[in-house]
Amino acid sequence: MESQRTFLFIGLMLVSFLLFQEWNNDYNAPKVDPSATTQTQQAISPESDDFIPSSSDNGLPTTSTSAKRSVIEITTDVFTVKIDTNGGDIVESDLLQYEEVKGNDTPFMLLGEFDGNQYFSQSGLIGLNGPDETVKGRPTYHSEQQSYTLSGDELRVPLQFTDSNGVNFVKTYVFKKGQYDVALEYTVNNTTSNPIQVQLYTQIKRTVQEKGSLVEQNYLGAAYGTDDEPYEKYSFSDMAEKNLTKSTQGGYVAFIQHYFVSAWVPNQEQNNSIYSLITGNNAAIIGTKAPAVNIAAGSQQTISATYYMGPKESDVLEALHPDLDLTVDYGWLWFISQPLFELLKWLHSILGNWGVAIIAITVIVKSLMYPLTKAQYTSMAKMRALQPKMAALKEKYGDDRQKFGQATMEMYRKEKVNPMGGCFPILLQMPIFLGLFYVFLESTELRHAEFIFWLTDLSAKDPYFILPILFGASMFVTQKLQPMTVTDPMQQKMMTFMPVIFSVFFLFFQSGLVLYWLVSNLISIAQMLYIYRGMEKKGIKVRG
């Protein structure tokens, strides 16, 4: 197998990979069964292990637009948050340090109502005496202020509700400077003469949405972790097919999207239930339910959980839960993507520019692969030098393929030529290429990362398609410099069109990824000229 045939093989692999991913998106598109939806909305008794908040609207906000809500606004250094007094849910979160669109001052809206869709974080107390179970339409909380602003290191936002029996519930959100995780504390003061029982539930609600294209995002949907399953995706179609029911020590639930994640992390010292459902208004829910808590008469108790709503930053997520960093999903090539990203971060910390860091990592990769590259080009040159002998063998043995094959292998042995020598370096680059592909899909640090001139966002396609065109030109030059060993006319035509085919693919890839491949090609051209010059000095005919 010569290098040119390997290029064709790699092109086929790339096309197959993209087609498979797009097929996977279509195959996993949400298909909601109306009968199944009706079934999930039926109230389940509190004693059932499968109990999900079962008020008339499944524990969801009864209003559909923020204009109808009474909200409390919170501002910190990292986001602005809106909390609905009905139920005390987080109904909007704008990330102040991330732009919605590059060059636009509008903060990125992670949670909220947009384009006809809803994305909320919900929590409450159910059980025999939980207000989210006993109060029709969920409890309406009272706050001393309508707006809060973080001025120190910590901001506490208490919401109070007292039920008809005089039990006082204080739902407190705790915001901290520079942090995207918010602590939830439920303090229940049982002022009655009888014991009461409550149960904390935390859930994330998101309107069912179809996934975008492969280049734009790799996964949009829910995920969870248990003591047996550190990270499992649970897509919209999974939810429509079957309600999730898991019991675990600790655990977490999350909704994942491009570069960002929101996740509930319950108390890790207790056994929690993880559940999912799809409601009648096309909303997908994944949540956790804590064990029931008994509170004696005349006493109080605090129940807590943590909610994260922000960028996919591995170190931060891992600090909240040992497995939550897996939501930075590098796919099946994670063992390549993770070290590549760590190296890229280290280079960026030194060089201060992500584009320059990409160029540096390309130089490092190509330098490490130079021995294989040299073996590749040497093998290709020797294969070309053997073409006259190959033609002679073909003429000698005619259609006797067995004898021709035996004679060819004997010739390779005598000439010390490895016909596979031109394949390995190219094949080794594909996992690196795909590994970097997932790095650019998942790593928030690279979102809106600038390089130079027109390249203001390395995570987006080149707006003027300059890099893909330059890449195609570099690939064309590479082909012209390589000794052509393919003799089949059809394969020669395919090889001629390969630069065009790859350039078309790269038109829509992240510009940072195209930058890596372009620089890789330029280095390959320089290495090729250097190696061939040395071989020609030794009298080995390389081209011509």
C-alpha positions in Angstrom: 0.0 0.0 0.0 1.6 3.2 -1.1 1.3 6.6 0.5 -1.1 7.9 -2.2 -3.5 5.0 -1.6 -3.3 5.8 2.1 -4.4 9.4 1.3 -7.4 7.9 -0.5 -8.1 5.6 2.5 -7.9 8.5 5.0 -10.2 10.6 2.8 -12.7 7.8 2.9 -12.3 7.5 6.7 -13.0 11.2 7.2 -16.1 11.2 5.0 -17.3 8.0 6.7 -16.7 9.6 10.1 -18.7 12.7 9.3 -21.5 10.8 7.7 -21.7 8.5 10.7 -21.9 11.4 13.1 -24.6 13.1 11.1 -26.5 9.8 10.9 -26.1 9.4 14.6 -27.6 12.9 15.1 -30.6 12.0 13.0 -31.0 8.6 14.5 -31.0 10.0 18.1 -33.3 12.9 17.2 -36.1 13.0 19.9 -39.2 11.0 19.0 -41.8 11.5 21.7 -44.5 8.9 22.0 -47.7 10.8 23.1 -49.0 7.8 25.0 -45.7 7.4 26.9 -45.9 11.1 27.7 -49.3 10.8 29.2 -48.2 7.9 31.3 -45.3 9.8 32.8 -47.6 12.6 34.0 -49.7 10.4 36.2 -49.2 11.1 39.9 -47.3 8.5 41.8 -47.8 7.9 45.5 -45.2 9.5 47.8 -44.3 6.0 49.1 -43.1 4.9 45.6 -39.4 4.8 44.9 -40.2 6.2 41.5 -41.9 9.3 42.9 -41.4 12.4 40.9 -42.9 15.8 42.0 -46.5 15.2 41.2 -48.4 18.5 41.6 -50.8 19.3 38.8 -48.1 20.6 36.5 -45.4 18.1 37.5 -43.6 20.6 39.6 -42.9 22.9 36.6 -43.6 26.7 36.6 -47.2 27.3 35.6 -46.3 30.4 33.7 -44.8 30.3 30.2 -43.2 33.8 29.9 -40.9 35.7 32.2 -43.2 38.8 31.9 -45.9 37.0 34.0 -43.4 36.1 36.7 -42.4 37.9 39.9 -38.6 37.5 39.9 -35.7 38.3 42.1 -32.6 39.5 40.3 -29.1 38.6 41.5 -25.9 40.0 40.1 -22.4 38.7 40.8 -19.1 39.1 39.1 -19.7 36.1 36.8 -23.4 36.1 36.1 -26.9 37.7 36.5 -29.5 35.3 37.8 -33.3 35.5 38.0 -35.2 33.5 40.5 -39.0 33.0 40.2 -40.7 33.6 43.6 -43.2 30.8 42.6 -41.3 27.7 43.6 -38.0 29.6 44.0 -36.6 28.2 40.7 -33.7 29.7 38.7 -35.4 30.8 35.5 -32.6 32.8 33.9 -28.8 32.9 34.0 -26.6 35.2 31.9 -22.9 34.5 31.9 -21.2 38.0 32.1 -17.7 36.8 31.1 -18.9 35.0 27.9 -20.4 36.8 24.9 -23.4 35.5 23.1 -21.7 36.3 19.8 -18.1 37.3 19.2 -17.8 41.1 19.3 -21.2 41.6 20.9 -21.4 42.8 24.5 -24.6 40.8 25.1 -23.8 38.1 27.8 -24.4 34.5 26.9 -27.7 33.3 28.2 -27.3 29.8 29.6 -30.7 29.4 31.3 -33.9 31.1 30.4 -36.5 31.3 27.7 -35.3 31.8 24.2 -36.5 30.9 20.7 -39.6 29.3 22.2 -37.6 27.0 24.4 -37.3 26.9 28.2 -34.2 25.9 30.2 -34.7 26.1 34.0 -33.2 24.8 37.2 -35.8 23.6 39.7 -35.8 22.4 43.3 -38.2 22.0 46.2 -39.4 19.9 49.1 -41.9 17.1 48.5 -42.9 14.2 50.8 -45.7 14.1 53.4 -45.2 17.7 54.5 -43.2 19.3 51.7 -44.7 22.5 50.4 -44.1 21.5 46.7 -46.4 18.5 47.4 -49.0 20.1 49.7 -49.4 23.5 48.1 -51.3 23.7 44.9 -49.3 25.4 42.2 -46.2 25.3 44.4 -45.3 27.7 47.2 -44.8 31.4 46.6 -41.7 32.6 48.5 -41.2 36.0 50.0 -37.9 37.9 49.7 -37.0 41.1 51.6 -35.4 42.5 48.4 -36.2 42.3 44.7 -32.6 42.5 43.7 -29.3 41.5 45.2 -25.7 42.4 44.2 -22.6 40.6 45.4 -20.2 43.1 47.0 -18.0 40.8 49.0 -16.9 37.2 48.8 -20.3 35.7 49.4 -24.0 36.6 48.9 -26.9 34.8 50.6 -30.4 35.2 49.1 -33.0 33.8 51.5 -36.6 33.1 50.3 -39.2 32.4 53.0 -42.5 30.5 53.0 -44.7 29.5 55.9 -47.4 26.8 55.3 -50.9 26.7 56.7 -49.6 24.7 59.8 -47.0 27.3 60.7 -44.0 25.4 59.4 -41.4 27.9 58.2 -39.3 27.1 55.1 -36.2 29.2 54.2 -34.8 28.4 50.8 -31.4 30.1 50.5 -29.1 30.4 47.5 -25.5 31.1 48.3 -23.4 32.8 45.6 -19.6 33.2 45.9 -17.2 35.5 44.1 -15.7 34.1 40.9 -17.7 30.9 41.1 -20.4 29.3 38.9 -21.5 26.9 41.5 -24.4 27.9 43.8 -25.1 26.3 47.1 -28.8 25.6 47.9 -29.8 25.4 51.6 -33.3 24.4 52.7 -33.8 25.2 56.4 -37.0 23.8 57.8 -38.2 25.1 61.2 -41.0 22.8 62.5 -42.9 25.0 64.9 -45.7 22.5 65.3 -46.2 19.9 68.0 -46.0 17.0 65.6 -43.0 15.6 63.6 -43.0 16.3 59.9 -41.3 14.7 56.9 -39.9 16.3 53.8 -37.8 15.2 50.8 -35.5 17.4 48.7 -35.7 17.1 44.9 -33.5 19.0 42.4 -34.0 18.8 38.7 -33.2 20.5 35.4 -35.9 21.1 32.8 -35.2 21.8 29.2 -37.4 21.9 26.1 -36.7 18.9 23.8 -34.4 20.1 21.0 -32.8 18.5 18.0 -29.1 18.5 17.9 -27.1 20.8 15.6 -24.6 19.8 13.0 -21.4 17.9 13.9 -19.2 20.9 13.5 -21.3 23.1 15.7 -21.8 20.8 18.6 -21.3 17.2 19.4 -24.0 16.5 22.1 -27.0 18.3 23.4 -28.9 16.5 26.1 -28.8 15.1 29.6 -26.2 13.1 31.5 -25.9 11.5 34.9 -23.4 9.8 37.1 -23.7 7.1 39.8 -21.4 5.1 41.9 -21.4 2.4 39.2 -21.6 4.6 36.1 -19.3 7.6 36.4 -20.7 9.3 33.2 -23.7 8.3 31.1 -25.4 10.3 28.5 -29.2 10.1 28.5 -30.5 11.8 25.3 -33.9 13.2 24.6 -34.8 10.1 22.7 -33.7 7.9 25.6 -36.0 9.9 27.9 -38.9 9.5 25.4 -38.3 5.8 25.2 -38.0 5.1 29.0 -38.0 7.0 32.2 -34.7 6.9 34.0 -34.7 5.3 37.5 -31.4 4.9 39.4 -30.5 4.6 43.0 -26.9 5.6 44.0 -24.6 6.9 46.7 -24.1 10.5 45.8 -24.3 11.0 42.1 -25.2 13.9 39.9 -27.4 15.0 36.9 -26.6 17.4 34.2 -27.7 19.0 30.9 -24.8 19.4 28.4 -24.4 21.7 25.5 -21.6 23.2 23.4 -19.0 24.5 25.8 -21.4 24.8 28.8 -23.1 22.6 31.4 -25.6 22.9 34.2 -25.6 20.2 36.9 -27.2 19.4 40.2 -24.8 17.7 42.7 -26.8 16.3 45.8 -25.3 15.4 49.1 -22.7 12.8 48.4 -23.0 11.1 51.8 -26.5 9.8 51.2 -28.4 7.5 48.8 -30.2 9.5 46.2 -32.6 8.6 43.4 -32.0 9.8 39.8 -35.0 10.1 37.5 -36.1 11.5 34.2 -39.3 12.2 32.3 -40.8 14.1 29.4 -43.8 16.2 30.2 -46.9 17.0 28.0 -45.5 20.4 27.0 -42.4 18.8 25.4 -40.1 19.4 28.3 -37.3 17.0 29.2 -36.5 16.7 32.9 -33.6 14.9 34.7 -33.3 15.2 38.5 -32.4 13.8 41.8 -34.4 12.9 44.9 -32.8 12.8 48.4 -34.0 10.5 51.2 -36.9 11.6 53.3 -35.9 13.6 56.3 -37.9 13.5 59.6 -37.9 16.7 61.6 -39.1 16.5 65.2 -41.6 18.9 66.7 -40.1 22.2 67.8 -36.8 21.6 65.9 -35.2 22.6 62.6 -33.0 21.0 60.1 -31.0 22.2 57.0 -30.9 20.2 53.7 -28.4 21.1 51.0 -27.3 20.5 47.4 -25.1 22.3 44.9 -26.0 23.6 41.4 -23.5 24.5 38.8 -24.3 26.6 35.7 -21.3 27.7 33.6 -18.5 26.8 31.3 -17.0 23.3 31.0 -13.9 23.8 33.1 -12.5 20.4 34.0 -10.7 21.4 37.2 -13.7 23.3 38.6 -16.2 20.5 37.7 -13.9 17.8 39.2 -13.8 19.8 42.5 -17.6 19.7 42.7 -17.8 15.9 42.0 -15.0 13.5 41.1 -16.7 12.5 37.8 -18.4 15.7 36.8 -15.4 16.7 34.7 -16.4 13.8 32.3 -19.1 16.1 31.0 -16.2 17.7 29.1 -16.8 14.9 26.7 -13.8 14.2 24.4 -15.5 11.1 23.1 -13.7 7.8 22.5 -10.4 9.5 21.9 -10.3 11.2 25.3 -7.0 9.6 26.1 -5.5 11.6 23.2 -7.6 14.8 23.5 -7.0 15.3 27.3 -3.1 15.3 27.1 -3.3 17.4 23.9 -5.4 20.0 25.6 -3.2 20.0 28.7 -0.2 20.6 26.5 -2.1 23.3 24.6 -3.0 25.1 27.8 0.6 24.9 29.0 1.9 26.4 25.7 -0.8 29.1 25.9 0.3 30.0 29.4 3.8 30.7 28.0 2.9 32.2 24.6 -0.2 34.1 25.5 -2.0 33.4 22.2 -4.1 30.3 21.3 -3.2 30.5 17.6 0.5 30.6 18.4 0.0 27.7 20.9 -1.6 25.7 18.1 1.4 26.4 15.8 3.7 25.4 18.7 1.9 22.1 19.4 2.0 21.3 15.6 5.8 21.8 15.6 6.1 19.5 18.6 4.0 16.8 17.1 5.7 16.9 13.8 9.1 16.9 15.5 8.3 13.8 17.5 7.0 12.1 14.3 10.1 13.1 12.2 11.8 9.7 12.4 8.6 8.1 11.0 8.2 10.9 8.5 11.8 10.3 7.2 11.1 6.6 7.0 7.9 7.4 5.0 9.5 9.6 2.4 12.5 7.3 2.1 10.3 4.4 1.5 8.3 6.3 -1.1 11.4 7.3 -2.9 12.8 3.7 -3.0 9.4 2.5 -4.2 9.6 4.9 -7.1 13.1 3.8 -7.9 11.9 0.2 -8.1 9.1 1.0 -10.6 11.2 -0.2 -13.6 11.9 -3.5 -11.9 8.2 -3.8 -10.9 7.3 -3.3 -14.6 9.8 -6.0 -15.6 8.3 -8.5 -13.1 4.8 -7.8 -14.3 5.9 -8.4 -17.9 7.7 -11.6 -16.9 4.9 -13.2 -14.9 1.9 -11.7 -16.8 -1.4 -12.7 -15.2 0.1 -15.1 -12.6 -0.6 -13.0 -9.6 0.8 -15.6 -7.1 4.3 -15.7 -8.7 4.2 -12.0 -9.3 3.5 -11.4 -5.6 6.2 -13.8 -4.5 8.7 -12.1 -6.8 7.7 -8.7 -5.6 8.1 -9.5 -1.9 11.5 -11.1 -2.6 12.6 -7.9 -4.4 11.4 -5.8 -1.5 13.5 -8.0 0.9 16.6 -7.7 -1.2 16.3 -4.0 -1.7 15.4 -3.5 2.0 12.2 -1.7 1.2 9.1 -1.7 3.4 6.0 -1.2 1.3 4.1 -0.2 4.4 6.7 2.4 5.4 4.7 5.3 3.8 1.5 4.6 5.6 2.2 4.7 9.4 2.9 8.4 9.8 -0.2 9.4 7.9 -2.4 6.9 9.9 -0.9 8.1 13.2 -1.9 11.7 12.4 -5.6 10.8 12.1 -6.1 10.1 15.8 -4.3 13.4 16.6 -6.5 15.2 14.1 -9.7 13.8 15.6 -8.4 14.3 19.1 -7.9 18.0 18.4 -11.3 18.1 16.7 -12.9 17.1 20.0 -10.7 19.6 21.9 -12.1 22.4 19.8 -15.6 21.1 20.3 -15.4 20.8 24.0 -12.8 23.2 25.5 -14.5 26.4 26.6 -11.1 28.1 26.8 -10.9 28.0 23.0 -14.4 29.6 22.5 -13.9 33.0 20.8 -10.1 32.6 21.1 -8.4 35.1 18.9 -5.3 34.6 16.7 -4.3 37.4 14.3 -6.0 39.6 11.7 -9.3 38.2 10.5 -9.1 35.1 12.7 -10.9 36.4 15.8 -12.5 33.1 16.8 -10.5 29.9 16.4 -13.5 27.8 17.5 -15.5 29.0 14.4 -14.9 28.5 10.7 -12.7 30.9 8.8 -15.1 33.7 7.8 -13.2 34.3 4.5 -12.2 30.6 3.9 -8.6 31.7 3.6 -7.1 28.9 5.7 -9.0 26.1 3.9 -7.8 27.5 0.5 -4.2 27.7 1.8 -4.5 24.2 3.1 -5.7 22.9 -0.3 -2.7 24.7 -1.9 -0.3 23.1 0.6 -1.8 19.7 0.0 -1.4 20.2 -3.8 2.2 21.2 -3.4 2.8 18.1 -1.2 1.4 15.8 -3.9 3.6 17.4 -6.5 6.7 16.9 -4.4 5.9 13.3 -3.6 7.0 10.6 -6.0 3.9 9.3 -7.7 3.7 5.5 -7.3 0.1 5.0 -8.2 -0.3 3.9 -11.8 -4.0 3.3 -12.0 -5.7 6.2 -14.0 -8.8 6.3 -11.8 -6.7 6.5 -8.6 -4.5 9.2 -10.1 -7.6 11.3 -10.9 -8.8 10.8 -7.3 -5.5 11.8 -6.0 -5.6 15.0 -8.1 -9.0 15.9 -6.6 -8.0 15.1 -3.0 -6.9 18.7 -2.2 -10.2 20.0 -3.5 -12.2 17.5 -1.5 -10.3 18.1 1.8 -10.5 21.9 1.3 -14.3 21.7 0.9 -14.6 19.7 4.1 -12.4 22.2 5.9 -14.5 25.1 4.8 -16.8 24.4 7.8 -14.3 23.1 10.3 -13.0 25.2 13.2 -10.3 27.6 12.0 -8.0 26.5 14.8 -8.2 22.9 13.5 -7.5 24.0 9.9 -4.6 26.1 11.2 -3.1 23.0 12.8 -3.4 21.0 9.6 -2.1 23.8 7.4 1.0 24.3 9.6 1.4 20.5 9.6 1.4 20.4 5.8 3.9 23.3 5.6 6.3 21.5 8.0 5.8 18.3 6.0 6.9 20.2 2.8 10.0 21.5 4.6 10.8 18.1 6.0 10.2 16.5 2.6 12.6 18.9 0.8 15.3 18.4 3.4 15.0 14.6 3.3 14.9 14.4 -0.5 17.9 16.7 -0.9 19.9 14.3 1.4 18.8 11.3 -0.6 19.7 12.9 -3.9 23.2 13.7 -2.6 23.5 9.9 -2.0 22.5 9.2 -5.6 19.0 8.1 -5.0 16.6 9.4 -7.6 13.6 10.8 -5.9 11.6 12.7 -8.6 11.5 13.2 -12.3 
